[in-house]
Amino acid sequence: MAQTETTLTTKKKSSLSEKTKEAISAYIYISPFFILFGIFGLFPILFSFYLGFQKWNGLGEMEYVGLQNFEWILTDQIFWTSLSNTLIMWVLGTIPQLIIGIILAYALNSALIKMKSLFRVAIFMPYVTSTVAVAIVFGIMFNNQDFGLFNVILGWLGFDPVSWGTSWWGVKIAISTMVFWRWVGYNTIIYLAGLQAIPNELYEAAQIDGATIRQKIQYITIPMLRPIIILTVFTSTIGALQLFTEPLIYIGRSFREEGITVVLYLYREAFTNLSFGPASAAAIILFIIIIIISSINVFIANRIGR
């Protein structure tokens, strides 16, 4: 009897030991992600919060200055200009791409469209295209000279050429168009995946009840897409408020006020002016703004379809 109990205890220990080995093995397999995230993700975030209260040029000793960096940022007119530019480009480039994305996804999901695979690939291609290449091409299309593509079109319509690269609204329209063209396909594919997950029986039942297309969209499509809409609104808002590559390539390192965004502003402070304290303070302020605007957008999107 004693020998049997000993055997059972040994088996239990062996079993527990085996489970422990499996758990350790699993943690080892997923550890590279957390290690890399800790080094290149979490540490820079925490260090930025620390730098926001310091005066540092990147080489010398740090000096604690309290809230002076935040006071300087909030009284800098260029920061508020960069924030207004970012919000304007968000309205011009991001909001339309969400609306157009739903319309394109609904069209691609329709039985009336032929060669759907070709259209899906064509719509998604801008997303996988290099941002630098996109910015260069759009820089040529929005050329300030009369031979620029959009100035040629304006000439055909009887309007004067626009200085897209230097005018206040021209820069914003050019960058917003670039952002819209690059990301509308990405959101379209996400919406299309959500539409294909909606059971077709709902539309068939609505058809039997005599529902119109508008009623199907209002009472079936939009409510069922609500989680996808919340996701795209959240991610697109964050991406729009962190706009950096497109304006940097389009307006160059001159950081002109008509095209500077918040991320471009803090980049200038950190790597051109070597003022890492104010740059980190601007990043913290942008972080708070992103949380507030994203929360408002998610709240509004969450009410869509109710």
Residue pairs with C-beta under 8 A, 6 or more apart in sequence:
48 280
48 283
48 284
49 280
49 284
50 280
51 62
51 276
51 277
51 279
51 280
52 69
52 70
52 277
52 280
52 281
52 283
52 284
53 64
53 65
53 66
53 67
53 69
53 277
54 62
54 63
54 64
54 65
54 69
54 276
54 277
54 280
55 62
55 63
55 64
55 65
55 68
55 69
55 277
56 62
56 63
56 276
56 277
57 274
57 275
57 276
58 270
58 274
58 276
65 277
69 277
69 278
69 280
69 281
70 281
70 284
70 285
72 278
72 281
73 79
73 278
73 281
73 282
73 285
74 285
78 257
78 260
78 265
79 262
79 265
79 282
81 257
81 260
82 257
82 260
82 261
82 262
82 264
82 265
83 262
83 289
85 172
85 257
85 258
85 259
85 260
85 261
86 240
86 241
86 243
86 261
86 262
86 263
88 172
88 176
89 172
89 175
89 176
89 179
89 240
89 243
89 247
89 261
90 237
90 240
90 241
90 243
92 172
92 173
92 176
92 180
93 175
93 176
93 177
93 178
93 179
93 180
93 183
93 240
94 179
94 180
94 183
94 236
94 237
94 239
94 240
96 180
97 179
97 180
97 183
97 184
97 187
97 236
98 187
98 229
98 232
98 233
98 236
100 180
100 184
100 188
101 184
101 187
101 188
101 190
101 191
101 232
102 191
102 225
102 229
104 123
104 184
104 188
104 191
105 188
105 189
105 191
105 192
105 194
105 195
106 191
106 195
106 217
106 221
107 113
108 116
108 119
108 120
108 123
108 188
108 192
109 192
109 195
109 196
113 119
120 189
120 192
123 184
123 185
123 188
123 189
124 185
124 186
124 188
124 189
125 185
126 134
126 181
126 182
126 183
126 184
126 185
127 182
127 183
127 185
127 186
129 182
131 182
131 245
131 246
131 249
132 245
132 249
134 178
134 181
134 182
134 246
135 178
135 245
135 246
135 249
135 250
136 249
138 174
138 177
138 178
138 181
138 250
139 165
139 174
139 249
139 250
140 148
140 149
141 148
141 149
141 150
142 148
142 149
142 150
142 164
142 165
142 170
142 174
142 177
143 149
143 151
143 164
143 165
144 151
144 161
144 162
144 163
144 164
144 165
144 166
145 151
145 161
146 152
146 155
146 161
148 161
148 164
150 162
150 164
151 161
151 162
151 164
154 160
154 161
154 162
155 161
162 170
163 170
164 170
164 171
164 173
164 174
165 171
165 174
165 250
165 251
166 256
166 258
167 258
168 258
170 258
171 247
171 250
171 251
171 256
171 258
171 259
172 258
172 259
174 250
175 243
175 246
175 247
175 250
175 259
178 246
178 250
179 240
179 243
179 246
182 246
183 236
183 239
187 232
187 236
190 228
190 231
190 232
191 225
191 228
191 232
193 228
194 224
194 225
194 227
194 228
195 221
195 225
197 224
198 220
198 221
198 224
198 225
202 220
202 224
203 216
203 220
206 215
206 216
206 219
206 220
207 216
211 219
222 229
222 304
222 305
223 305
223 306
224 305
225 305
226 301
226 302
226 304
226 305
229 301
229 304
229 305
230 298
230 301
230 302
233 297
233 298
233 300
233 301
234 294
234 297
234 298
234 301
237 290
237 293
237 294
237 297
238 290
238 294
241 262
241 286
241 289
241 290
241 293
242 263
242 286
242 290
243 261
243 263
244 261
244 263
244 264
244 267
247 259
247 260
247 261
247 264
248 264
248 267
250 259
251 258
251 259
251 260
253 272
255 264
255 265
255 268
255 272
260 268
262 282
262 286
262 289
263 286
265 282
266 278
266 279
266 280
266 282
266 283
266 286
267 279
269 275
269 276
269 278
269 279
269 282
270 276
270 279
270 280
